[in-house]
Amino acid sequence: MTRAVRYAGLLAGLVVLNFALPRALPGDPLDGSAAGGMSSATATLPAAAQAQLRAYYHLDQPILGQFTAYLSDLAHGNLGVSISRGTPVAQLIGERLPWTASLVLAAVVIAAVGGSLLGGLLAWKGGRLDRAAVSAAAAVAALPELLIGIGLALVFAVTLRWFPLQGGQASFPESGGVNAFALLADRLLHLALPGLTLTLAGLAAFLLLARGAVAQVRGAPYIRVARAKGLPETTIAMRHAAPNAALPLLSYSATRLAQAVGGATLGGAIVVERLYSIPGIGLLAFQSIQARDYPVLQAVFLLASLSILVVNLSADVLCQALERRRAA
């Protein structure tokens, strides 16, 4: 099976899952059985208006008819209108995506670079510091983002009051307006703790992965040959060990980057954005799950799935190119 056929099959499966997963949730977004849905708004509507609203969202059709309508809208680039907000889904995604992308992307880059460099250096040097760092990283990696976030919030926001506890920016800027620099500084201050939470959660995984990859190549025959030639340790590490240890790191970094671009490490982003009230894709997904907002959930899942698929495809092609170059 060629790569194109394999990824086309994955894409088709993702489209089906994106449609099916929201509808697997209990409750109906229009009959008041979903918490946060439109029960208060639809309860006072006449029966004819309620039926018209249900027809607009194709909820009056059998599941096959809903899926056909979903595919038709998707083919025309129409993500629909939010059931709980009455706003075009594309507009909601456009407003929320920069928050999550900047937050998670920065965390992934810092964790990837810092964790990979630290893990590789520790594995290359070895010794007690290496063993202690591995134990600490394993302990941090076992902690959920929620627990890390609560700990950071209690220390730095509640006790020390160095950072704001919630929100993406100040709700009421000072009179006279705020310049661009002050606005940027305010947003960075609000995103510091959420970003640190995601960075610490990802840093441990990158450190352990890099440490294992470098430890595998450290005793390889070509490393011993390079040392026998009298090459400096820095040259051996950068020119011989690093390229061969980079493949697993590249694959893992691509997955994490895809999740960042897609708007959510949907596990981590939902937890962190919910905890700190960051108005990003994760918080939007959480609220839409409560409201059974099918169009929004379909768009969020599709965005995340497509991003992971595209970036993994790019990483697959790049890894094969590196393999062929190394073999040559």
PyMOL commands that set and color helices and strands:
alter all, ss='L'
color gray80, all
select helices_A, chain A and resi 3-23+39-42+47-56+63-75+89-125+128-141+145-159+180-218+221-228+233-261+266-276+281-291+294-327
alter helices_A, ss='H'
color red, helices_A
deselect
rebuild
show_as cartoon
